[in-house]
Amino acid sequence: MSAPTSSERKACWGARDELWKCLDLNEDKRSACEKHQRDFEAKCPAQWVKYFIKRRDFLKYKEKIQTEGYEPTEGASKLS
């Protein structure tokens, strides 16, 4: 597999940004963004798709922790 060209990378990133924007507007309802999801998967290498999905999940989790704070579960052990 050869590395994507500059124009292929830009197309991939643009498709990713459109998908993320759609997900943000539709409260992460993937069914509402199927067209953007297909476009994203078509324009990006499979490994990139996997990475970007994990990246978005991480960023959403990080945002939630920063806004809502962290509450350990009741059974979680405490480090001392």
GIDABEL-V999519 format. One record per residue. N is the residue number from 1. PSI is psi in radians with two decimals (none if undefined). Layout:
# GIDABEL-V999519
N	PSI
N	PSI
This chain:
# GIDABEL-V999519
1	2.21
2	2.74
3	2.50
4	2.55
5	2.98
6	-0.77
7	-0.59
8	-0.69
9	-0.79
10	-0.69
11	-0.73
12	-0.88
13	-0.66
14	-0.75
15	-0.68
16	-0.80
17	-0.70
18	-0.72
19	-0.83
20	-0.68
21	-0.76
22	-0.78
23	-0.68
24	-0.75
25	-0.50
26	0.41
27	0.79
28	0.44
29	1.79
30	-0.53
31	-0.52
32	-0.26
33	0.46
34	-0.71
35	-0.78
36	-0.64
37	-0.79
38	-0.73
39	-0.78
40	-0.84
41	-0.54
42	-0.57
43	-0.22
44	2.56
45	2.58
46	-0.69
47	-0.64
48	-0.72
49	-0.85
50	-0.80
51	-0.84
52	-0.61
53	-0.79
54	-0.67
55	-0.79
56	-0.76
57	-0.78
58	-0.80
59	-0.67
60	-0.72
61	-0.78
62	-0.75
63	-0.73
64	-0.77
65	-0.71
66	-0.60
67	-0.66
68	-0.28
69	3.03
70	2.22
71	1.98
72	2.62
73	2.78
74	-0.67
75	0.01
76	2.37
77	2.63
78	2.31
79	2.29
80	none
